[in-house]
Amino acid sequence: MGTLSHVVVDWGTSSFRLWALDRTGHVLGERRSAQGLAASAAEGFEAVLESHLAALGIGDGVSVMMCGMVGSRSGWVEAAYLDAPVRLDELAARGTHVPSARRLIHILPGIAQRDPIHPDVIRGEETQLLALARRGHDGLACLPGTHGKWVQLTDGAVARFVTFMTGELFQLLRERSVLAPALQGGAPVDPSSPDFSAGVADALAAPASIGNALFALRAGWLLADRPADAALARLSGLLIGLEIAGARERLGAIAAVTLIASGPSAALYRQALAIAGLAVPDELDAEDCVRRGLHEAALIAFRLERVSR
C-alpha cells in the first residue's frame, strides 16, 4: 500500500465524498455522508472536514483538494468561475485557497459561459472532465445528473457546454406535480422497458409536444388505470429524449458522445442514446472520473504551491 499524498473531496448540495490517495491516485481510505451544503453550513465546514479526516487517522499538514458546491456562493469559500473557453488544467492552477491553520486547502473553480442569450455554469462536473482531457480526449461528453451537462472538449479545453435540468424535473414531476398520483409506487425504471423506449422516441420526434405528452400520463391513469411502473418509465424516457433533442438543437449535428455516468442513469442514457442513433465509443464511471480529476488537480496545484514557496 502506498504512502498518503493528499486528500480529495467532492462536496455537493446533498452529499460529501472524501478519498485519501497516494501519489499514484490509489485509494487508501474513503468517507461518505449526507453532509451537503445545508448540513455543513450549520455544523461548520471545517469541523465537518476535520471530523472525516480524524476518522481516517489523518493528522495536520495533509493537503486537501475539493470541488463542487462547497465553492459556490453559499459554500465554504466562493471559488470564482473561469470563463469558457478555458483549458481544464487551468482549473488546478487557479483554485481558491481556503484559510486554515491545519492544512493547505484548495477549491477548484467552476466554469461560466457568459453568453447573453444562453448563459450557463458548471460547478463540479468540470472535474470529471479534467482526467479525460489530460488523456488527450477531444469531442462531446454527456454527463447525466440532477442538472445534466453536454460539454464540447477541444484541445484540452472546455469550448462550450449546455445544461439540462432533467434529473431535477424528473424528481419534481414525480413527487410534487399533478402527475404524482399516477407515478406513486412505480418501480425503478428498467432501461429495457418498452415504455421507456417509446418515451425517448416520442420526445425525439416531437419535443415541442412534451407538455401534452406529460399530461397524458395523468390522463392515462385516470381513464385507463395505467400502471405506475409504465408511467414512470415513460416519464423518464420523455425527459431524457427531450434532453437529447435539446442537445442536438443547441450543439448541431451529433454523431458520437462519450458517456460519463454512474448508477442507474448510465444504463438509461446508454439506451436512450442508442435509440437516438448516437454512438457511444467510450463510457466512463462518473465517480471514478471525479476522483481522478481531483487527483490530477492536486498533483498540479500542490506542486505549484511548493515551487512558489
Buried (B, 14 or more C-beta within 10 A) or exposed (E): EEEBBBBBBBBBBEBBBBBBBBEEBEEBBBBEBEBBBEEBBEEEBBEBBBBBBEEBEBEEEBBBBBBBBBBBEEBBBBBEBBEBBBBBBBBBEBBBEBEEEBBBBBBBBBBBBEEEEEEBBBBBBBBBBBBBBBEEBBBBBBBBBBBBBBBBBEEBBBBBBBBBBBBBBBEEBBEEBEBEEBBEEBEEBBBEBEBBBBBBBBBBEBBEEBEEBBEBBBEBBEEEEBBBBBBBBBBBBBBBBBBBBBBBEBBEEBEEBBBBBBEBBBBBBBBBBBBBEBEBEBBBBBBEBBBBBBBBBBBBBBEEBEEEE
